[in-house]
Amino acid sequence: MKISKFKKTAIEQIDRMMDYPLNKAVDLVKKVSYAKFDESVDLSINLGVDPRHADQNIRVTTGLPNGTGKNVMILVITNESKFKEAEDAGADFVGHSEYIEKIKTGWTEIDKIVATPDMMGEIGKLGKILGPKGLMPNPKSGTVTNELGKAIKELKAGKVELRVDKTGIIHVPCGKVSFEADALVENVRTIYSTVMKAKPPSVKGQYLKKMTLSSTMGPGIKIDYSNIR
């Protein structure tokens, strides 16, 4: 695959063998960004866990102090008595059977689905559609709840899910290139702290193996996590 001259220039400014202090890594991500849009800044965390074991299948949430910079599109599936609560809290779509039918036809133009527990019997049947897209509501992520207003406001404010994939890696957005460097640093520190607190007791050996920061189009920059506080 041919590398564009812009990406080549970005790569040349980074030592791929070096682990950078967090502040420097953030500065580099902003410096080498070359896209004409406001790129997302993403953090990848390689963990020494085996997700095949239930107790090591990490899935936690945290609020980012400076948000993600993204307008999170939220669908709420609930009974009619809670429609107004969801709408007043800022949900983009609110309904019941009509949205379940839309999803069955392939519609998933949303970022999160929040549902009340009484709806999960029907939503569970959509697992093959919602599961691969990471859209299935789950109590662990706070998206199956009767407190719709709280859940919606937290997601809109920048609450993110830290979920390990089958290879033992967490991928999570932590802001935009346009953010001030200090805001990105604070968000990364919050994620790091949450992940470290979620360490399963059964993990043997090295828990955190690598942290990499990148923009949407930019190269990965390895972080020296030994001094993150």
C-alpha positions as CSV (number, residue, x, y, z in Angstrom):
1,M,0.0,0.0,0.0
2,K,1.4,3.4,-1.1
3,I,2.0,5.9,1.8
4,S,1.0,9.5,1.0
5,K,3.7,12.1,1.2
6,F,1.9,13.7,4.2
7,K,1.9,10.5,6.2
8,K,5.5,9.8,5.2
9,T,6.5,13.3,6.5
10,A,4.6,12.6,9.8
11,I,6.3,9.2,10.2
12,E,9.8,10.7,9.7
13,Q,9.2,13.0,12.7
14,I,8.7,10.1,15.1
15,D,11.2,7.6,16.5
16,R,9.1,4.4,16.3
17,M,11.5,2.7,18.7
18,M,11.1,5.3,21.4
19,D,8.6,5.6,24.3
20,Y,7.8,9.2,24.7
21,P,6.7,11.0,27.9
22,L,3.0,11.7,27.8
23,N,3.3,15.4,27.3
24,K,5.7,14.9,24.4
25,A,3.6,12.3,22.8
26,V,0.5,14.6,22.9
27,D,2.6,17.4,21.4
28,L,3.8,15.1,18.6
29,V,0.3,13.9,17.8
30,K,-0.8,17.5,17.3
31,K,2.3,18.4,15.4
32,V,2.2,15.6,12.8
33,S,-1.6,15.8,12.2
34,Y,-2.0,16.6,8.5
35,A,-5.7,15.9,7.7
36,K,-8.0,18.8,6.7
37,F,-10.5,17.8,9.3
38,D,-10.3,17.8,13.1
39,E,-9.0,14.4,13.7
40,S,-9.9,12.3,16.7
41,V,-7.1,11.4,19.1
42,D,-7.2,7.7,20.0
43,L,-5.5,5.7,22.7
44,S,-4.6,2.0,22.4
45,I,-3.7,0.0,25.5
46,N,-2.2,-3.4,25.2
47,L,-2.8,-5.5,28.3
48,G,-1.4,-8.8,29.5
49,V,-4.9,-10.3,30.0
50,D,-6.7,-13.3,28.6
51,P,-10.2,-12.1,27.6
52,R,-11.3,-15.8,27.3
53,H,-11.4,-15.8,31.1
54,A,-14.5,-14.0,32.4
55,D,-12.6,-12.2,35.3
56,Q,-10.0,-10.8,32.8
57,N,-12.6,-9.6,30.2
58,I,-12.3,-6.0,31.3
59,R,-15.2,-3.7,30.7
60,V,-15.4,-0.5,32.7
61,T,-16.4,3.1,32.0
62,T,-15.0,6.5,32.9
63,G,-16.0,10.1,32.4
64,L,-13.4,12.1,30.6
65,P,-12.8,15.5,32.3
66,N,-12.6,17.3,28.9
67,G,-15.0,15.1,26.9
68,T,-14.2,13.4,23.6
69,G,-15.1,16.4,21.4
70,K,-17.6,14.3,19.6
71,N,-21.4,14.8,19.4
72,V,-22.6,11.4,20.7
73,M,-25.8,10.3,18.9
74,I,-27.9,8.4,21.4
75,L,-30.9,6.2,20.8
76,V,-33.1,5.4,23.8
77,I,-35.4,2.4,23.7
78,T,-37.9,2.4,26.5
79,N,-41.6,2.4,27.3
80,E,-43.7,5.5,26.5
81,S,-43.9,6.6,30.1
82,K,-40.1,7.5,30.0
83,F,-40.1,9.1,26.5
84,K,-40.2,12.7,27.9
85,E,-37.4,12.0,30.4
86,A,-35.1,10.8,27.6
87,E,-36.0,13.6,25.3
88,D,-35.4,16.3,28.0
89,A,-32.0,14.8,28.8
90,G,-30.9,15.2,25.2
91,A,-31.5,11.8,23.5
92,D,-31.4,12.1,19.7
93,F,-33.9,9.3,19.1
94,V,-36.5,7.9,21.5
95,G,-38.9,5.1,20.9
96,H,-39.7,1.4,21.2
97,S,-40.8,-1.0,18.5
98,E,-40.3,1.3,15.6
99,Y,-36.6,1.5,16.3
100,I,-36.3,-2.2,16.9
101,E,-37.7,-2.7,13.5
102,K,-35.4,-0.2,11.9
103,I,-32.4,-1.9,13.4
104,K,-33.6,-5.2,12.0
105,T,-33.4,-3.7,8.5
106,G,-29.8,-2.5,9.1
107,W,-30.2,1.0,10.6
108,T,-27.4,1.7,13.1
109,E,-26.7,5.4,12.5
110,I,-26.1,6.0,16.2
111,D,-23.1,5.9,18.6
112,K,-24.9,4.5,21.7
113,I,-28.1,2.8,22.7
114,V,-29.5,3.2,26.1
115,A,-32.4,1.0,27.2
116,T,-34.5,0.4,30.3
117,P,-34.3,-3.2,31.7
118,D,-37.8,-4.1,30.6
119,M,-36.8,-3.6,26.9
120,M,-33.8,-6.0,27.0
121,G,-35.9,-9.1,26.2
122,E,-36.6,-7.7,22.7
123,I,-33.3,-5.9,22.2
124,G,-31.4,-9.1,23.1
125,K,-32.8,-10.6,19.9
126,L,-30.7,-8.0,18.0
127,G,-27.4,-9.3,19.3
128,K,-26.1,-10.4,16.0
129,I,-26.6,-6.9,14.6
130,L,-25.7,-4.8,17.6
131,G,-22.9,-6.9,19.1
132,P,-20.3,-6.6,16.3
133,K,-20.9,-2.9,16.2
134,G,-20.4,-2.4,20.0
135,L,-24.0,-1.1,20.3
136,M,-25.6,-3.7,22.6
137,P,-26.7,-2.0,25.8
138,N,-25.1,-3.5,28.9
139,P,-25.5,-2.9,32.6
140,K,-21.7,-2.8,33.1
141,S,-21.5,0.2,30.8
142,G,-24.4,1.9,32.4
143,T,-26.5,1.7,29.2
144,V,-29.2,-0.6,30.7
145,T,-30.8,1.5,33.4
146,N,-34.0,3.1,34.6
147,E,-32.0,6.3,35.3
148,L,-32.2,7.5,31.7
149,G,-31.5,11.1,32.3
150,K,-28.3,10.4,34.2
151,A,-27.1,7.9,31.6
152,I,-27.7,10.2,28.6
153,K,-26.1,13.3,30.2
154,E,-23.0,11.2,31.1
155,L,-22.6,9.9,27.6
156,K,-23.1,13.3,26.1
157,A,-20.5,14.8,28.5
158,G,-17.8,12.3,27.4
159,K,-18.3,9.1,29.3
160,V,-16.4,6.3,27.5
161,E,-16.3,2.5,27.7
162,L,-12.9,0.8,28.2
163,R,-13.5,-2.7,26.8
164,V,-10.7,-5.1,26.0
165,D,-11.0,-6.9,22.6
166,K,-10.2,-10.5,21.9
167,T,-6.5,-9.7,21.5
168,G,-6.2,-8.0,24.9
169,I,-6.3,-4.4,23.6
170,I,-8.4,-1.4,24.7
171,H,-9.1,1.2,22.0
172,V,-10.7,4.4,23.2
173,P,-11.1,8.0,21.9
174,C,-9.6,10.6,24.2
175,G,-10.3,13.9,22.4
176,K,-9.6,15.8,19.2
177,V,-6.4,17.3,17.7
178,S,-7.9,20.7,18.3
179,F,-7.9,20.2,22.0
180,E,-5.4,22.0,24.2
181,A,-2.5,19.7,25.0
182,D,-3.2,19.8,28.7
183,A,-6.8,18.7,28.1
184,L,-5.6,15.6,26.1
185,V,-3.0,14.8,28.8
186,E,-5.7,15.0,31.5
187,N,-8.0,12.7,29.6
188,V,-5.2,10.1,29.0
189,R,-4.3,10.2,32.7
190,T,-7.9,9.5,33.6
191,I,-8.1,6.5,31.3
192,Y,-4.8,5.2,32.5
193,S,-5.9,5.4,36.1
194,T,-9.2,3.7,35.4
195,V,-7.5,0.8,33.6
196,M,-4.9,0.3,36.3
197,K,-7.7,0.2,39.0
198,A,-9.5,-2.5,36.9
199,K,-6.5,-4.9,37.0
200,P,-7.9,-8.4,37.7
201,P,-6.3,-10.1,40.7
202,S,-5.8,-13.3,38.6
203,V,-3.4,-11.5,36.1
204,K,0.1,-12.8,36.4
205,G,3.1,-11.1,35.0
206,Q,3.0,-7.7,33.3
207,Y,-0.4,-6.2,33.2
208,L,0.1,-3.1,31.1
209,K,2.4,-3.8,28.1
210,K,2.1,-0.8,25.8
211,M,0.2,2.5,25.3
212,T,0.0,4.1,21.9
213,L,-1.5,7.5,21.0
214,S,-2.5,8.4,17.4
215,S,-4.7,10.7,15.5
216,T,-7.2,9.4,12.9
217,M,-4.8,9.6,10.0
218,G,-1.5,9.8,11.9
219,P,1.1,7.3,13.0
220,G,1.1,5.6,16.4
221,I,3.3,7.2,19.1
222,K,4.3,5.0,22.0
223,I,3.9,6.4,25.5
224,D,6.3,5.9,28.4
225,Y,3.6,5.1,31.0
226,S,6.1,4.6,33.8
227,N,5.7,8.2,35.0
228,I,2.0,8.8,34.4
229,R,0.3,9.8,37.6
